[in-house]
């Protein structure tokens, strides 16, 4: 008996002829590039390296677009943002040893944010790995070991025939919930050797779904139906799963107020009557959530930033939906549902009845009013005006990428992103240098919208070399640099803790002149002219820099109150 799927696997006459007569002049690098194209990749990021030259050489013969950055870590940030914006695995091409290791911080951020990045690195020739120490340039005893604690999966190639399957397996891993970075390494001699293998065509690497267990969603639905004061915390898992609409439908059905984590910004409409916005760094919000008799947590592990530096202690039932098994009940006892947020929310929508509660919007208004009153008592008009100017200048729907700076900490709590998947930061690792290279990756992903990057003057120096990348590829990114004279985000807490700050005043360049030396238009602005200057920069195609000299302050912390 012949089954339909047997016919699908049977090659056509044309495929057979092509397989038996592969074009000459191909090598292992071509197998890498052909596999990526077969998986649906269109853009790759990276840097060329001595051991990896076979891959960029193959790119020259392909239809893939190459975005070359100046530092591996920045290339990783760009790939991270591309993965976040498109939901596709973003190829990141690296070279052996120092080049590979330089990407670790970016891959750690991608892991924390569940961004699908497919890192492909060269390795010393085949005889070297696995204990054979031959003194090869850039040799490490076990290069892959440096990445196993960071990425979702590691895939090591030893022969050319393994390349398509290894890359396909890595691609599938990166896109199976929870998304994340993966690692493939291929020895130099395998990449450079001529190949007689057929051209790689279509490759199947369909990610696996992660549905919830029905008996668990039945219990969760019963808890929500019987709740008197339900509340919802929506994390980045809602964004990654493209589940914002389902979240809104469920919140409206059970009349549950919703707060979004800093990674979940935009998962719920900012001005919705049930929106608690993102004021997680506020004791009033913590009290509200602790008072809920059923707390539904979707796509968050309730880590340090999502639980107000950890004092948060729910007093009643918690239902936690999380695709990352290691995060289930890692901080609080809960009814843990290991599932993709979209599939779990759909299951709840199919079983939870409508719950009326006319008091919910009133309780939300009361909470937000108390937050406003607390801020008003601190004289923070400059900070609020600067953030408002940024919001007015940035077109709705345009993404923004925030480095670790005081303005970014304000944005975590107070910035309305206007839409899902449009506000991103390195809150997973709290590292410097993310904003600008990530914005470049987003601009490569969608050239139809201007992209905003926000950094402090010190953080800007971590990625200033990428002004060359922005200019070379004419990427439509406006970079707002808040110049407060150094490590402003550390100066105040050091002074509070030790009486004075240390190592927070580094020498810095003239940032306007530096940008202009790359051929990138730049302007120095002031708080009163920020909206107009930023609007002009964002409406002008191509890269630009806006420098704002300003010493901003954070609002007073409340996590130690009481």
C-alpha positions in Angstrom: 0.0 0.0 0.0 1.3 3.5 -0.9 0.5 6.2 1.6 0.1 9.9 0.7 3.1 10.9 2.8 5.2 8.4 0.9 4.4 10.2 -2.3 5.3 13.6 -0.7 8.8 12.2 0.2 9.5 10.8 -3.2 11.7 13.3 -5.2 10.6 14.6 -8.5 12.7 13.9 -11.6 14.0 17.4 -11.6 15.0 17.1 -7.9 16.8 13.8 -8.6 18.7 15.3 -11.5 19.8 18.3 -9.4 20.8 16.1 -6.5 23.0 13.9 -8.8 24.6 16.9 -10.4 25.4 19.5 -7.7 27.0 22.7 -8.9 30.8 22.8 -8.6 32.7 25.2 -6.3 30.6 24.7 -3.2 31.9 24.0 0.3 30.6 23.6 3.9 29.8 27.3 4.1 27.4 26.8 1.2 25.6 24.1 3.1 25.2 26.5 6.1 23.7 29.2 3.9 21.5 26.9 1.8 20.1 25.4 5.0 19.3 28.9 6.4 17.6 29.8 3.2 15.7 26.6 3.2 14.4 27.3 6.7 13.1 30.7 5.6 15.8 33.0 6.9 16.2 36.2 4.9 18.7 38.3 7.0 21.8 37.3 8.9 23.9 39.3 11.4 27.5 38.9 12.4 31.2 39.5 11.8 33.6 37.6 9.5 36.4 35.7 11.2 39.5 33.8 10.1 38.1 30.4 10.9 34.6 31.2 9.5 35.5 32.6 6.1 33.6 29.9 4.3 30.3 31.2 5.5 30.6 34.9 4.3 32.0 33.6 1.1 28.9 31.5 0.6 26.7 34.4 1.5 28.2 36.3 -1.5 26.6 33.6 -3.7 23.2 33.6 -1.9 20.1 35.8 -1.8 20.4 36.3 2.0 21.0 39.8 3.3 24.0 40.3 5.5 24.2 43.0 8.2 27.7 43.2 9.5 28.3 44.9 12.8 31.6 46.0 14.5 31.4 43.9 17.7 30.1 40.4 18.3 28.2 41.5 21.3 26.4 44.2 19.4 25.7 41.8 16.5 24.1 39.5 19.1 21.9 42.4 20.4 20.8 43.2 16.8 19.9 39.6 16.2 18.0 39.5 19.5 15.9 42.5 18.4 15.3 41.0 15.0 14.0 37.9 16.6 11.8 39.8 19.0 10.2 41.9 16.3 9.7 39.2 13.6 9.2 36.1 15.8 11.7 34.4 13.5 15.0 32.8 14.4 17.7 35.4 13.7 21.0 33.9 12.4 24.1 35.2 14.1 27.4 34.3 12.5 30.5 34.2 14.7 34.1 33.1 14.6 36.1 30.9 16.9 37.4 31.7 20.4 37.3 35.5 21.3 34.7 36.2 18.6 32.4 33.6 20.0 33.0 34.5 23.6 32.3 38.2 22.9 28.7 37.3 22.1 28.0 35.8 25.6 26.4 38.8 27.2 24.0 39.3 24.2 23.1 35.6 24.2 22.4 35.8 28.0 20.0 38.7 27.3 18.3 36.8 24.5 17.8 33.8 26.9 16.4 36.1 29.6 14.0 37.7 27.1 13.1 34.5 25.2 14.4 36.0 21.9 15.1 33.4 19.2 18.7 33.7 18.1 20.5 31.1 16.0 24.2 31.5 16.8 26.5 29.7 14.3 30.2 29.7 15.2 33.3 28.3 13.6 35.5 26.0 15.6 39.2 25.0 15.3 39.8 22.2 12.8 38.2 18.8 13.5 41.3 17.3 15.1 41.4 20.0 17.8 38.0 19.8 19.7 37.4 17.1 22.3 40.8 17.1 24.0 43.1 17.3 21.1 45.3 20.3 21.9 47.3 21.4 18.8 47.9 25.0 19.6 45.5 26.2 17.0 44.9 29.9 16.8 41.9 30.8 19.1 41.7 27.2 20.5 39.6 26.6 23.6 39.5 23.2 25.4 35.7 23.1 25.1 34.2 26.1 23.3 30.7 24.8 23.5 30.9 24.4 27.3 31.1 28.2 27.6 27.6 28.4 26.1 25.7 25.5 27.6 24.6 27.4 30.7 23.4 30.3 28.6 21.6 28.9 25.5 18.7 26.5 25.1 20.6 23.9 23.2 24.1 23.2 21.8 24.6 21.5 18.4 28.1 20.4 17.4 28.9 19.4 13.8 31.8 17.1 12.9 31.1 16.4 9.2 29.4 18.2 6.3 26.5 15.8 6.2 25.5 16.9 9.7 25.2 20.6 8.9 21.6 20.7 7.6 20.2 18.5 10.4 22.1 20.3 13.1 21.0 23.8 12.0 17.4 22.6 11.5 17.4 21.1 15.0 18.7 24.3 16.4 16.2 26.4 14.5 13.4 24.2 15.9 14.7 24.5 19.4 15.0 28.3 19.1 11.3 28.7 18.0 9.8 26.1 20.4 8.2 27.8 23.4 9.9 29.3 25.3 11.8 30.9 22.5 15.5 31.4 23.1 19.1 31.4 21.7 20.7 28.3 20.5 24.3 27.4 19.6 25.8 25.6 16.6 29.5 25.2 16.0 31.3 23.9 12.9 35.0 23.2 12.6 37.0 25.3 10.2 38.0 22.4 7.9 34.4 21.3 7.6 33.4 24.8 6.5 36.2 25.2 4.0 36.3 21.7 2.4 34.7 21.3 -1.0 31.4 19.4 -0.9 29.8 17.0 -3.3 26.6 16.9 -1.4 23.4 18.1 -3.1 22.1 21.6 -2.7 20.0 21.9 0.4 16.4 22.8 -0.5 13.4 22.9 1.8 14.1 22.0 5.4 11.4 21.0 7.9 12.0 22.4 11.4 8.4 23.1 12.5 8.5 24.1 16.2 6.6 22.0 18.7 3.5 23.4 20.4 3.2 23.5 24.1 -0.5 23.1 25.0 -1.8 23.2 28.6 -3.0 20.2 30.4 -6.9 20.4 30.4 -7.3 19.3 34.0 -5.2 22.2 35.1 -7.0 24.8 33.0 -10.3 23.4 34.4 -9.1 24.1 37.9 -7.9 27.6 36.9 -11.2 28.4 35.2 -13.1 27.4 38.3 -10.8 29.6 40.5 -11.3 32.6 38.3 -15.1 32.1 38.1 -15.4 32.1 41.9 -13.0 34.9 42.6 -14.1 38.1 44.4 -11.0 40.1 43.5 -9.1 38.5 40.7 -6.0 40.2 39.2 -3.6 39.4 36.4 0.1 39.9 36.0 1.1 39.8 32.2 4.7 39.1 31.4 6.9 38.9 28.4 5.5 35.4 27.6 2.3 37.1 26.5 4.3 39.2 24.0 6.4 36.3 22.7 3.2 34.1 22.2 1.4 36.9 20.4 -1.4 36.5 23.0 -2.3 40.1 23.8 -5.8 39.9 22.3 -6.6 36.8 24.2 -5.4 38.4 27.4 -7.7 41.3 26.9 -10.6 39.1 26.2 -10.1 37.1 29.4 -9.5 40.2 31.5 -12.7 41.7 30.2 -14.7 38.4 30.7 -13.7 38.1 34.4 -13.3 41.8 35.1 -9.7 41.3 36.4 -7.4 44.3 36.6 -4.1 43.8 34.7 -0.6 44.9 35.4 2.2 44.3 32.8 5.8 43.5 33.8 8.6 45.5 32.2 9.1 42.7 29.7 5.4 42.5 29.0 4.9 46.2 28.2 2.1 46.6 25.6 0.5 43.2 26.4 -2.6 45.1 27.7 -3.9 48.5 26.6 -2.4 51.3 28.7 -5.6 53.3 29.2 -8.0 50.4 29.4 -10.4 50.7 32.4 -8.8 47.6 33.9 -5.2 48.6 33.2 -2.9 49.0 36.3 -0.3 49.9 33.7 3.3 48.9 34.7 3.8 50.4 38.2 5.5 47.3 39.6 8.1 49.5 41.4 5.3 50.9 43.6 4.1 49.6 47.0 0.5 50.6 46.2 0.5 48.2 43.2 2.1 45.5 45.3 -0.6 45.9 48.0 -3.3 45.7 45.3 -1.9 42.4 43.9 -1.3 40.9 47.3 -5.0 41.6 48.1 -6.2 39.6 45.1 -7.9 36.4 46.1 -6.9 34.8 42.8 -3.8 36.1 41.0 -3.3 34.9 37.4 0.3 35.2 36.3 0.8 34.8 32.6 4.2 34.5 31.0 6.3 35.7 34.0 8.5 33.9 36.5 7.9 36.7 39.0 11.6 37.4 39.3 13.3 40.4 41.0 11.9 43.2 38.7 8.5 41.7 38.4 8.0 41.3 42.2 9.1 44.7 43.4 12.6 43.5 44.4 11.0 40.3 45.9 9.0 41.7 48.9 5.9 40.8 46.9 4.1 38.0 48.7 0.6 36.9 47.4 -1.7 36.0 50.2 -4.2 33.8 48.3 -4.3 31.5 45.3 -1.8 32.0 42.4 -2.3 30.5 39.0 0.9 30.7 36.9 1.0 30.0 33.2 4.7 29.7 32.0 6.4 28.1 29.0 9.7 27.9 30.8 9.4 24.9 33.1 12.2 26.1 35.4 10.2 29.3 36.2 7.1 27.5 37.4 6.7 28.0 41.1 10.3 29.2 41.3 9.3 32.1 43.5 5.8 31.4 44.8 3.6 28.4 45.3 1.0 28.2 42.6 -1.2 26.1 40.4 1.5 25.8 37.8 0.5 25.4 34.1 3.4 24.6 31.8 2.1 26.0 28.5 2.4 28.6 25.8 0.5 31.7 26.9 -1.6 31.9 23.8 -2.8 28.2 24.0 -3.5 28.5 27.8 -5.4 31.7 27.5 -7.5 30.2 24.7 -8.3 27.2 26.9 -9.4 29.5 29.7 -11.6 31.5 27.3 -13.4 28.4 26.3 -14.3 27.5 29.9 -14.4 30.6 32.1 -17.9 32.2 32.4 -18.5 35.9 32.4 -17.9 37.5 35.8 -19.5 40.8 36.6 -17.7 43.3 38.9 -18.6 47.0 38.5 -16.1 47.9 41.2 -13.0 46.8 39.3 -12.5 50.0 37.2 -13.1 52.1 40.3 -10.4 50.3 42.2 -8.0 50.7 39.3 -8.6 54.4 39.1 -8.0 54.7 42.9 -4.7 52.9 42.7 -3.4 55.0 39.8 -4.5 58.1 41.6 -2.4 57.1 44.6 0.6 56.5 42.3 0.2 59.9 40.8 -0.1 61.6 44.2 3.1 59.9 45.3 5.1 61.1 42.3 3.6 64.6 42.6 5.0 64.9 46.1 8.6 64.3 44.9 9.0 67.2 42.4 9.9 65.1 39.3 8.4 67.4 36.7 11.6 67.4 34.5 11.7 63.6 34.3 8.0 63.4 33.5 8.2 66.1 30.9 11.2 64.4 29.2 9.4 61.1 29.0 6.2 62.8 27.7 8.2 64.5 25.0 9.7 61.1 23.9 6.2 59.6 23.8 4.8 62.5 21.7 7.6 62.4 19.2 7.7 58.6 18.7 5.0 57.6 16.1 2.5 55.0 17.4 3.6 51.6 16.3 7.3 52.4 16.1 9.4 50.3 18.3 11.8 51.6 21.0 14.9 50.0 22.5 16.1 51.2 25.9 19.6 50.9 27.3 20.1 50.8 31.1 19.7 54.5 32.0 17.6 56.5 34.4 15.1 57.4 31.6 14.7 53.7 30.8 13.9 52.9 34.5 11.2 55.6 34.2 9.9 54.1 31.0 9.6 50.7 32.6 6.9 52.0 34.9 5.5 55.2 33.2 5.9 54.8 29.4 2.8 53.9 27.3 4.2 51.7 24.4 0.9 52.1 22.5 1.0 48.6 21.0 2.3 45.1 21.9 5.9 44.2 21.1 7.1 47.8 20.6 9.1 48.5 23.8 12.2 46.5 24.6 15.1 46.8 27.0 17.8 44.7 28.5 15.9 44.2 31.7 16.7 40.5 31.6 20.5 41.0 32.3 20.6 44.8 33.2 23.7 45.2 30.9 24.9 48.3 29.1 25.1 48.8 25.4 21.8 47.1 24.3 19.7 49.9 23.0 21.4 51.1 19.9 22.5 47.8 18.3 19.1 46.3 19.1 17.4 49.2 17.4 19.6 48.5 14.3 18.3 44.9 14.3 14.7 46.1 14.5 15.2 48.6 11.7 16.6 45.7 9.5 13.5 43.7 10.4 11.0 46.4 9.5 12.3 49.3 7.4 8.9 50.8 7.1 8.9 52.4 10.5 11.4 54.6 12.3 13.0 53.1 15.4 14.1 54.8 18.5 17.1 53.9 20.7 17.6 55.5 24.1 20.9 55.4 26.0 22.8 57.3 28.6 26.2 58.8 27.7 28.2 56.0 29.4 26.0 53.3 27.9 26.3 54.9 24.5 30.1 54.3 24.5 29.5 50.6 24.7 28.0 50.6 21.2 29.2 53.8 19.6 31.1 51.9 16.9 27.8 50.8 15.4 27.2 54.3 14.1 29.3 53.0 11.2 26.8 50.1 10.8 23.9 52.5 10.9 25.5 54.7 8.2 26.7 51.8 6.0 23.2 50.2 5.8 21.3 53.5 6.1 19.2 52.1 8.9 16.3 54.3 10.1 17.3 54.6 13.7 17.2 57.8 15.8 19.5 57.5 18.9 18.5 59.6 21.9 21.5 59.9 24.2 20.8 61.4 27.7 24.1 63.0 28.7 24.2 63.3 32.5 28.0 63.3 32.8 28.8 59.6 33.4 27.2 56.8 35.4 24.1 58.7 36.5 22.2 55.5 37.3 24.9 54.5 39.8 25.9 58.0 41.2 22.8 58.5 43.3 22.5 55.0 44.9 26.3 55.0 45.6 26.0 58.4 47.3 23.0 57.2 49.3 24.7 54.1 50.4 28.3 55.3 51.0 28.1 59.0 51.3 29.8 59.7 48.0 30.1 58.2 44.5 33.2 56.6 43.1 34.1 55.8 39.4 31.0 57.4 38.1 32.6 60.3 36.2 34.4 58.9 33.2 35.9 61.1 30.5 33.5 61.2 27.5 33.7 62.6 24.0 31.6 65.3 22.3 28.9 63.0 21.2 27.4 65.3 18.6 30.8 65.7 16.9 31.5 62.0 17.2 28.2 61.1 15.4 28.9 63.6 12.7 32.4 62.1 12.1 30.5 58.9 11.0 28.4 60.9 8.6 25.4 60.6 10.9 23.4 63.9 11.5 23.3 64.9 15.1 21.9 67.7 17.3 22.3 68.8 20.9 18.9 69.6 22.4 17.3 70.7 25.7 14.2 69.6 27.6 12.1 72.4 26.1 13.1 71.5 22.5 13.4 67.8 22.9 9.9 67.0 21.4 10.5 69.1 18.3 14.1 67.9 17.7 13.2 64.2 18.2 10.2 64.5 16.0 12.3 66.0 13.2 15.0 63.3 13.6 12.4 60.4 13.6 10.7 61.8 10.5 13.9 62.1 8.5 14.9 58.7 6.9 18.2 57.2 7.9 20.2 57.3 11.1 20.4 60.3 13.4 21.6 61.2 16.9 19.9 63.5 19.4 21.9 64.4 22.5 20.1 65.7 25.6 22.3 67.1 28.4 20.2 66.5 31.5 20.7 65.1 35.0 17.5 63.1 35.7 16.5 61.5 39.0 14.6 58.4 39.8 11.4 58.4 41.8 11.8 57.3 45.4 11.8 53.5 45.9 9.0 52.0 47.9 10.1 48.3 48.1 11.4 48.8 51.6 8.4 50.6 52.9 7.0 49.1 56.1 
